[in-house]
């Protein structure tokens, strides 16, 4: 796909190949870029190319269907564009979930964004429920990383939010996440269920890793959890762990 569909200079994947002249189409619909990015095809590309892909998707609004919205949100979060994803989640445009609630008076997600787009749409359709898992998997950042929920990766992607809190169920018990930002203060608190562990990743942007204090046990309560930092499209990220069952707090004051 990269060799035949990726237009790295424009930051997009083209719609397809195989036209009679062998050149292929130069057109690129939003889903043609969102799907491969969401599914990992772009992983490992140069940072400049990933940034351009993020620019393309962030500038595009919500052109995809309610089904495609899952992949667009996944792609934006994967590219470090949390603010663009949050803007879509809270948009009031026709292609939005708040339009379903406010304009269509829906009490559950609908099959399409609006009857003008699909006149025979149903008013109850699970494939439009992307926000329900986006909050858990991306904003709170809880994902199972080993079979049986023996280990979690917890990376809150809160963007410009100053506060986020929630509990995500698992077969081993709930994983609780709370993020608070106010001025220079930044606190991330994660509680891991018994008989499990987690690796925490905290996006700190341009802040100094040395300004953060970590309180949390290593698995089995043996010593302190390891802390290191790395950089990606979001800036600097603290990686803590694995941490054991119980509560770990990462604080900048």
N, C-alpha and C positions, 0 to 999 in steps of 0.2 A: 504493500500500500504506500509506503513512504516513497519508493522508487517511481511509482507510476501515478500517484494521486496527490502527493504533497507539493504544494507551491510554497516553499519556505520563505521566499522574498515577500509574498503577500500575506503570509500567516494564515493559510487555509488549506483544506483538502478539497480537491476538485470533485465534481459529481460522479465522473466516470471516465472510462477509456473505451477504445475499441470502435471508434467511428471509421468510416470507410477510408479516410485519408490517413489513418493511423496516428493522428495527432491527439485525438480525444477532445473532450469539451473543456472550455476554460471557465465554465459556469461553476459556481460554488454556492449551494444552498446552505443554510445554517446547520441543518442536521448532518450534512456531509462532513463538517468539521467537528461538530459536537460528539457524534457517535464514536469515531476512532479515538478522540482524546479521552473520552469517558472510559473506554475499554482498554486503555493503556498503550495504544499504538504509537503515541507520541512520546512515551516515556523514554528518557535517555537522549532526546534530541538536545542540541545546543541551547543554552539558556536564552540566547537572542531569538531563536525560532520559537521557543515556548512562549516567550513574552509576546511575540507577534500573534501567535495563536490566541493568547489570552486577550490581546487588544481587539482582535476580530470578533470574538464571541462576546466580550463585554460591551462592545459598541452596538451589537445587533439587536438588543432587546429580546422579546419573546416572539420569534417568528415560527417556532415549531408548534406542533399540536400538544395537547395535554399529555399524550404518551411520550412525545419527544422531550418534554420538559424535564423528565427524569434524567436524561442523558446530558441535557444542557446544564442543569444544575451540577451534576457530577463532574462535568468537564471544567466548569468554572472553579469549583472548589479544588479540583486536582491541579489546576494551573495557578493556584494561589490568589484567585480573584473572588475572595469571600464577599467583598462589598458589592460587586456586581451581582452575585447570587442573592445576597440579601435584598438588593433593590428589586429583583424579580419576585422574590417571595412576598414582598410588601407592596408591590405595585397595585395601582387601581385601574390600569389600562384594561381594554377589552380582553386581551389575552392575559388574564391574571386570576388568581384564586379569590382575591377580594371582589373582583367583578362578579364571580359566582355568588358570593355572599350578599353583596350590597345591591347589585342590579338584578340578578336572577332570583334573589331571595332563597337561595339554596341552603339546605341544612347539611348537605353532604356533597362531595365533589361530583361534578357532572361529566358527561362523556365528551363534550367539546367545550370550547371557551364560551360560545354563544350560539343561539339558534340560527343566527345569520350565517354561520359557518357550516352548520349541519342541522337542517330543519327537523330531522327525526331523532335528534339526540335524546338519550336517556338522562334522567336527573339523578342517577346513582351509578357511578362507574369507578371502580377501584383504580383503574389505570391512570387516573388524574391525581392520585394521592401522594405524589412525590414529596411534598413538604413534610409529611409525617415521618418519612425515613431520613430526609435531609437534615432535619433538626437533630435526630439521634446520631446519625452517622457522621455528619460534617460539623454542624454548629457545636454540639456537645462533643463530637469527635470520637464516639465509642465504637470500636470495631473489634470483633473477635479475631485474634491472630493465630490461635492454635486450636486444634480440634477439642471439642468438649468444653470450650471456653476456659481452658487451662490458663490462657494468657490473653490479655487485651492490649490493643494499641489505642491509647487515648490521646487524641490531638484536637483540642477545641479550635475551630476556625471561626472565631467570633467577629472578625472584621472590625467595623466601627462600633459594634455594640459595646456598651459600658457594663452590661450585666447579662448573664445567661446562667440558667440553673435548670437542672433536670435529672431524672433518674431513668436509666435504660435497663430493662429486664434482661436476664440471661439465665441459662440453665443452672448456674452456680449461685445465682442471687443477683440483686440489683447493683448496678454501677452508678454511683452518684457523682455528678460533676457540677461545680460552681465556679464561675469566672466573674471577677469584679475588677473594673478599671475606674480610676478617678484621679485625674492629674498624673502624677508620677507613680501613684500606687497601682500595683497590678498583682492580684491574688488569684491563683488557680488551686482549687481544692478538689481532690479526687478520692473517693472511697471505693475500694475494691472488695468484692465479696470473699468469704472464707474459701480456703483451698484453691486460690487462684493468684495470679500475679498480673502486673501490667507494666508496659513501657509508656511513659508519659512524654509527649512532645509539646512544648509551650512556645508559641510564636512570640518573640519579643522585639521584632523589628530592628531598629537601630540601637536599642538599649544595650548596656554593658552587661554581659553575663555575670560578671563579678558582683553586680548590684542585687542579685537574686539569692535568696536563702531557701534551701530545701529542707523540709522536715518530713522524713518518711523512712520506714524500715526496708531493708533488703528482704527478699523472700525468706520466710522462716524466722524473721526477726534477727538475722545474723548480720550485724553491722549496719552501716549506712548505705543507702542506694547510691550507685555511681551516677555522676553528672558529667555530661560533655555538651559541646555546642557544635553546630554546623550551620551552613548557610544554604538557602534555596531561594525560590522565586519570591518568598514573603520577607526575606531578610534573615536575621539570625534566629535560630531555633535551639532551645534547650532540650536535650534528650536526657531523661531521668529514668534509671532503672536497669533491670526490672525492679519494681517495688512489690512488696508483699501485701497480703490482706490487711485491710484497715485503711486509715486515712493518710494521704500524703498532701502536703501543702507547699506550694511554690510561691514565694512572696518577694515583691519588690516594694520598698517603702522609701 
